[in-house]
Amino acid sequence: MPLYLYQVAYTPESLAAQIKKPQDRLEIVGTQISEAVGAKIVSGGYSYGEYDVSMIIEAPDEVAMSAVAIAISAGGAIKAAKTTPLLSGTQWVAALKKATTVSQAYKPAR
């Protein structure tokens, strides 16, 4: 199954609600997205800075991951999110090999 790096930044209101009722949102959201579309949080952690949470999510396909990202954004608890598809080593090598073909065809504007 494809892997995605998914990062979110909470709204101040969401952080205030979590301070009032502390809970592990990775665990809760993990269960919710698994039941909804078969996605799984493989790994994740809380941080501070630009994003408050970073997760590696395994999803059946891009549509399922998009549905997760859309639903979470629509929920109103986050102010920003970033989804990055992750390639396996095999996929990366395949892309490098195809890059040769693209490089031969591609002509930059000069």
MODELLER restraints for C-alpha pairs under 7 A, 6 or more apart:
rsr = mdl.restraints
at = mdl.atoms
rsr.add(forms.Gaussian(group=physical.xy_distance, feature=features.Distance(at['CA:1:A'], at['CA:58:A']), mean=6.10, stdev=0.5))
rsr.add(forms.Gaussian(group=physical.xy_distance, feature=features.Distance(at['CA:1:A'], at['CA:59:A']), mean=6.07, stdev=0.5))
rsr.add(forms.Gaussian(group=physical.xy_distance, feature=features.Distance(at['CA:1:A'], at['CA:60:A']), mean=5.47, stdev=0.5))
rsr.add(forms.Gaussian(group=physical.xy_distance, feature=features.Distance(at['CA:2:A'], at['CA:58:A']), mean=5.74, stdev=0.5))
rsr.add(forms.Gaussian(group=physical.xy_distance, feature=features.Distance(at['CA:2:A'], at['CA:59:A']), mean=5.86, stdev=0.5))
rsr.add(forms.Gaussian(group=physical.xy_distance, feature=features.Distance(at['CA:2:A'], at['CA:60:A']), mean=6.58, stdev=0.5))
rsr.add(forms.Gaussian(group=physical.xy_distance, feature=features.Distance(at['CA:2:A'], at['CA:61:A']), mean=6.34, stdev=0.5))
rsr.add(forms.Gaussian(group=physical.xy_distance, feature=features.Distance(at['CA:3:A'], at['CA:56:A']), mean=6.58, stdev=0.5))
rsr.add(forms.Gaussian(group=physical.xy_distance, feature=features.Distance(at['CA:3:A'], at['CA:57:A']), mean=5.61, stdev=0.5))
rsr.add(forms.Gaussian(group=physical.xy_distance, feature=features.Distance(at['CA:3:A'], at['CA:58:A']), mean=4.56, stdev=0.5))
rsr.add(forms.Gaussian(group=physical.xy_distance, feature=features.Distance(at['CA:3:A'], at['CA:59:A']), mean=6.50, stdev=0.5))
rsr.add(forms.Gaussian(group=physical.xy_distance, feature=features.Distance(at['CA:3:A'], at['CA:85:A']), mean=6.27, stdev=0.5))
rsr.add(forms.Gaussian(group=physical.xy_distance, feature=features.Distance(at['CA:3:A'], at['CA:86:A']), mean=5.36, stdev=0.5))
rsr.add(forms.Gaussian(group=physical.xy_distance, feature=features.Distance(at['CA:4:A'], at['CA:56:A']), mean=5.57, stdev=0.5))
rsr.add(forms.Gaussian(group=physical.xy_distance, feature=features.Distance(at['CA:4:A'], at['CA:57:A']), mean=5.17, stdev=0.5))
rsr.add(forms.Gaussian(group=physical.xy_distance, feature=features.Distance(at['CA:4:A'], at['CA:58:A']), mean=6.44, stdev=0.5))
rsr.add(forms.Gaussian(group=physical.xy_distance, feature=features.Distance(at['CA:4:A'], at['CA:83:A']), mean=6.56, stdev=0.5))
rsr.add(forms.Gaussian(group=physical.xy_distance, feature=features.Distance(at['CA:4:A'], at['CA:84:A']), mean=5.48, stdev=0.5))
rsr.add(forms.Gaussian(group=physical.xy_distance, feature=features.Distance(at['CA:4:A'], at['CA:85:A']), mean=4.45, stdev=0.5))
rsr.add(forms.Gaussian(group=physical.xy_distance, feature=features.Distance(at['CA:4:A'], at['CA:86:A']), mean=5.27, stdev=0.5))
rsr.add(forms.Gaussian(group=physical.xy_distance, feature=features.Distance(at['CA:5:A'], at['CA:55:A']), mean=5.73, stdev=0.5))
rsr.add(forms.Gaussian(group=physical.xy_distance, feature=features.Distance(at['CA:5:A'], at['CA:56:A']), mean=4.73, stdev=0.5))
rsr.add(forms.Gaussian(group=physical.xy_distance, feature=features.Distance(at['CA:5:A'], at['CA:57:A']), mean=6.43, stdev=0.5))
rsr.add(forms.Gaussian(group=physical.xy_distance, feature=features.Distance(at['CA:5:A'], at['CA:83:A']), mean=5.75, stdev=0.5))
rsr.add(forms.Gaussian(group=physical.xy_distance, feature=features.Distance(at['CA:5:A'], at['CA:84:A']), mean=4.98, stdev=0.5))
rsr.add(forms.Gaussian(group=physical.xy_distance, feature=features.Distance(at['CA:5:A'], at['CA:85:A']), mean=6.37, stdev=0.5))
rsr.add(forms.Gaussian(group=physical.xy_distance, feature=features.Distance(at['CA:5:A'], at['CA:86:A']), mean=6.79, stdev=0.5))
rsr.add(forms.Gaussian(group=physical.xy_distance, feature=features.Distance(at['CA:6:A'], at['CA:54:A']), mean=5.82, stdev=0.5))
rsr.add(forms.Gaussian(group=physical.xy_distance, feature=features.Distance(at['CA:6:A'], at['CA:55:A']), mean=5.17, stdev=0.5))
rsr.add(forms.Gaussian(group=physical.xy_distance, feature=features.Distance(at['CA:6:A'], at['CA:56:A']), mean=6.29, stdev=0.5))
rsr.add(forms.Gaussian(group=physical.xy_distance, feature=features.Distance(at['CA:6:A'], at['CA:57:A']), mean=6.95, stdev=0.5))
rsr.add(forms.Gaussian(group=physical.xy_distance, feature=features.Distance(at['CA:6:A'], at['CA:82:A']), mean=5.73, stdev=0.5))
rsr.add(forms.Gaussian(group=physical.xy_distance, feature=features.Distance(at['CA:6:A'], at['CA:83:A']), mean=4.57, stdev=0.5))
rsr.add(forms.Gaussian(group=physical.xy_distance, feature=features.Distance(at['CA:6:A'], at['CA:84:A']), mean=6.42, stdev=0.5))
rsr.add(forms.Gaussian(group=physical.xy_distance, feature=features.Distance(at['CA:7:A'], at['CA:51:A']), mean=6.15, stdev=0.5))
rsr.add(forms.Gaussian(group=physical.xy_distance, feature=features.Distance(at['CA:7:A'], at['CA:53:A']), mean=5.64, stdev=0.5))
rsr.add(forms.Gaussian(group=physical.xy_distance, feature=features.Distance(at['CA:7:A'], at['CA:54:A']), mean=4.40, stdev=0.5))
rsr.add(forms.Gaussian(group=physical.xy_distance, feature=features.Distance(at['CA:7:A'], at['CA:55:A']), mean=6.30, stdev=0.5))
rsr.add(forms.Gaussian(group=physical.xy_distance, feature=features.Distance(at['CA:7:A'], at['CA:81:A']), mean=5.45, stdev=0.5))
rsr.add(forms.Gaussian(group=physical.xy_distance, feature=features.Distance(at['CA:7:A'], at['CA:82:A']), mean=5.14, stdev=0.5))
rsr.add(forms.Gaussian(group=physical.xy_distance, feature=features.Distance(at['CA:7:A'], at['CA:83:A']), mean=6.55, stdev=0.5))
rsr.add(forms.Gaussian(group=physical.xy_distance, feature=features.Distance(at['CA:8:A'], at['CA:51:A']), mean=5.37, stdev=0.5))
rsr.add(forms.Gaussian(group=physical.xy_distance, feature=features.Distance(at['CA:8:A'], at['CA:52:A']), mean=6.00, stdev=0.5))
rsr.add(forms.Gaussian(group=physical.xy_distance, feature=features.Distance(at['CA:8:A'], at['CA:53:A']), mean=5.42, stdev=0.5))
rsr.add(forms.Gaussian(group=physical.xy_distance, feature=features.Distance(at['CA:8:A'], at['CA:54:A']), mean=6.67, stdev=0.5))
rsr.add(forms.Gaussian(group=physical.xy_distance, feature=features.Distance(at['CA:8:A'], at['CA:78:A']), mean=6.50, stdev=0.5))
rsr.add(forms.Gaussian(group=physical.xy_distance, feature=features.Distance(at['CA:8:A'], at['CA:80:A']), mean=5.76, stdev=0.5))
rsr.add(forms.Gaussian(group=physical.xy_distance, feature=features.Distance(at['CA:8:A'], at['CA:81:A']), mean=4.30, stdev=0.5))
rsr.add(forms.Gaussian(group=physical.xy_distance, feature=features.Distance(at['CA:8:A'], at['CA:82:A']), mean=6.55, stdev=0.5))
rsr.add(forms.Gaussian(group=physical.xy_distance, feature=features.Distance(at['CA:9:A'], at['CA:50:A']), mean=6.86, stdev=0.5))
rsr.add(forms.Gaussian(group=physical.xy_distance, feature=features.Distance(at['CA:9:A'], at['CA:51:A']), mean=4.47, stdev=0.5))
rsr.add(forms.Gaussian(group=physical.xy_distance, feature=features.Distance(at['CA:9:A'], at['CA:52:A']), mean=4.90, stdev=0.5))
rsr.add(forms.Gaussian(group=physical.xy_distance, feature=features.Distance(at['CA:9:A'], at['CA:53:A']), mean=6.74, stdev=0.5))
rsr.add(forms.Gaussian(group=physical.xy_distance, feature=features.Distance(at['CA:9:A'], at['CA:78:A']), mean=5.48, stdev=0.5))
rsr.add(forms.Gaussian(group=physical.xy_distance, feature=features.Distance(at['CA:9:A'], at['CA:79:A']), mean=5.73, stdev=0.5))
rsr.add(forms.Gaussian(group=physical.xy_distance, feature=features.Distance(at['CA:9:A'], at['CA:80:A']), mean=5.17, stdev=0.5))
rsr.add(forms.Gaussian(group=physical.xy_distance, feature=features.Distance(at['CA:9:A'], at['CA:81:A']), mean=6.29, stdev=0.5))
rsr.add(forms.Gaussian(group=physical.xy_distance, feature=features.Distance(at['CA:10:A'], at['CA:52:A']), mean=6.46, stdev=0.5))
rsr.add(forms.Gaussian(group=physical.xy_distance, feature=features.Distance(at['CA:10:A'], at['CA:77:A']), mean=5.85, stdev=0.5))
rsr.add(forms.Gaussian(group=physical.xy_distance, feature=features.Distance(at['CA:10:A'], at['CA:78:A']), mean=4.09, stdev=0.5))
rsr.add(forms.Gaussian(group=physical.xy_distance, feature=features.Distance(at['CA:10:A'], at['CA:79:A']), mean=5.65, stdev=0.5))
rsr.add(forms.Gaussian(group=physical.xy_distance, feature=features.Distance(at['CA:11:A'], at['CA:77:A']), mean=5.71, stdev=0.5))
rsr.add(forms.Gaussian(group=physical.xy_distance, feature=features.Distance(at['CA:11:A'], at['CA:78:A']), mean=4.98, stdev=0.5))
rsr.add(forms.Gaussian(group=physical.xy_distance, feature=features.Distance(at['CA:11:A'], at['CA:79:A']), mean=5.14, stdev=0.5))
rsr.add(forms.Gaussian(group=physical.xy_distance, feature=features.Distance(at['CA:14:A'], at['CA:77:A']), mean=5.19, stdev=0.5))
rsr.add(forms.Gaussian(group=physical.xy_distance, feature=features.Distance(at['CA:30:A'], at['CA:40:A']), mean=6.10, stdev=0.5))
rsr.add(forms.Gaussian(group=physical.xy_distance, feature=features.Distance(at['CA:30:A'], at['CA:41:A']), mean=5.56, stdev=0.5))
rsr.add(forms.Gaussian(group=physical.xy_distance, feature=features.Distance(at['CA:33:A'], at['CA:39:A']), mean=5.59, stdev=0.5))
rsr.add(forms.Gaussian(group=physical.xy_distance, feature=features.Distance(at['CA:33:A'], at['CA:40:A']), mean=6.93, stdev=0.5))
rsr.add(forms.Gaussian(group=physical.xy_distance, feature=features.Distance(at['CA:33:A'], at['CA:68:A']), mean=6.79, stdev=0.5))
rsr.add(forms.Gaussian(group=physical.xy_distance, feature=features.Distance(at['CA:34:A'], at['CA:40:A']), mean=5.54, stdev=0.5))
rsr.add(forms.Gaussian(group=physical.xy_distance, feature=features.Distance(at['CA:37:A'], at['CA:64:A']), mean=6.06, stdev=0.5))
rsr.add(forms.Gaussian(group=physical.xy_distance, feature=features.Distance(at['CA:38:A'], at['CA:59:A']), mean=6.64, stdev=0.5))
rsr.add(forms.Gaussian(group=physical.xy_distance, feature=features.Distance(at['CA:38:A'], at['CA:60:A']), mean=6.74, stdev=0.5))
rsr.add(forms.Gaussian(group=physical.xy_distance, feature=features.Distance(at['CA:39:A'], at['CA:57:A']), mean=6.74, stdev=0.5))
rsr.add(forms.Gaussian(group=physical.xy_distance, feature=features.Distance(at['CA:39:A'], at['CA:58:A']), mean=5.58, stdev=0.5))
rsr.add(forms.Gaussian(group=physical.xy_distance, feature=features.Distance(at['CA:39:A'], at['CA:59:A']), mean=4.25, stdev=0.5))
rsr.add(forms.Gaussian(group=physical.xy_distance, feature=features.Distance(at['CA:39:A'], at['CA:60:A']), mean=6.49, stdev=0.5))
rsr.add(forms.Gaussian(group=physical.xy_distance, feature=features.Distance(at['CA:40:A'], at['CA:57:A']), mean=5.52, stdev=0.5))
rsr.add(forms.Gaussian(group=physical.xy_distance, feature=features.Distance(at['CA:40:A'], at['CA:58:A']), mean=5.12, stdev=0.5))
rsr.add(forms.Gaussian(group=physical.xy_distance, feature=features.Distance(at['CA:40:A'], at['CA:59:A']), mean=6.43, stdev=0.5))
rsr.add(forms.Gaussian(group=physical.xy_distance, feature=features.Distance(at['CA:41:A'], at['CA:55:A']), mean=6.51, stdev=0.5))
rsr.add(forms.Gaussian(group=physical.xy_distance, feature=features.Distance(at['CA:41:A'], at['CA:56:A']), mean=5.89, stdev=0.5))
rsr.add(forms.Gaussian(group=physical.xy_distance, feature=features.Distance(at['CA:41:A'], at['CA:57:A']), mean=4.45, stdev=0.5))
rsr.add(forms.Gaussian(group=physical.xy_distance, feature=features.Distance(at['CA:41:A'], at['CA:58:A']), mean=6.33, stdev=0.5))
rsr.add(forms.Gaussian(group=physical.xy_distance, feature=features.Distance(at['CA:42:A'], at['CA:56:A']), mean=5.48, stdev=0.5))
rsr.add(forms.Gaussian(group=physical.xy_distance, feature=features.Distance(at['CA:42:A'], at['CA:57:A']), mean=5.59, stdev=0.5))
rsr.add(forms.Gaussian(group=physical.xy_distance, feature=features.Distance(at['CA:42:A'], at['CA:58:A']), mean=6.44, stdev=0.5))
rsr.add(forms.Gaussian(group=physical.xy_distance, feature=features.Distance(at['CA:43:A'], at['CA:55:A']), mean=5.68, stdev=0.5))
rsr.add(forms.Gaussian(group=physical.xy_distance, feature=features.Distance(at['CA:43:A'], at['CA:56:A']), mean=5.20, stdev=0.5))
rsr.add(forms.Gaussian(group=physical.xy_distance, feature=features.Distance(at['CA:44:A'], at['CA:54:A']), mean=5.47, stdev=0.5))
rsr.add(forms.Gaussian(group=physical.xy_distance, feature=features.Distance(at['CA:44:A'], at['CA:55:A']), mean=4.01, stdev=0.5))
rsr.add(forms.Gaussian(group=physical.xy_distance, feature=features.Distance(at['CA:44:A'], at['CA:56:A']), mean=6.08, stdev=0.5))
rsr.add(forms.Gaussian(group=physical.xy_distance, feature=features.Distance(at['CA:45:A'], at['CA:53:A']), mean=5.75, stdev=0.5))
rsr.add(forms.Gaussian(group=physical.xy_distance, feature=features.Distance(at['CA:45:A'], at['CA:54:A']), mean=5.60, stdev=0.5))
rsr.add(forms.Gaussian(group=physical.xy_distance, feature=features.Distance(at['CA:45:A'], at['CA:55:A']), mean=6.55, stdev=0.5))
rsr.add(forms.Gaussian(group=physical.xy_distance, feature=features.Distance(at['CA:46:A'], at['CA:52:A']), mean=5.61, stdev=0.5))
rsr.add(forms.Gaussian(group=physical.xy_distance, feature=features.Distance(at['CA:46:A'], at['CA:53:A']), mean=4.48, stdev=0.5))
rsr.add(forms.Gaussian(group=physical.xy_distance, feature=features.Distance(at['CA:46:A'], at['CA:54:A']), mean=6.53, stdev=0.5))
rsr.add(forms.Gaussian(group=physical.xy_distance, feature=features.Distance(at['CA:47:A'], at['CA:53:A']), mean=5.84, stdev=0.5))
rsr.add(forms.Gaussian(group=physical.xy_distance, feature=features.Distance(at['CA:59:A'], at['CA:65:A']), mean=5.77, stdev=0.5))
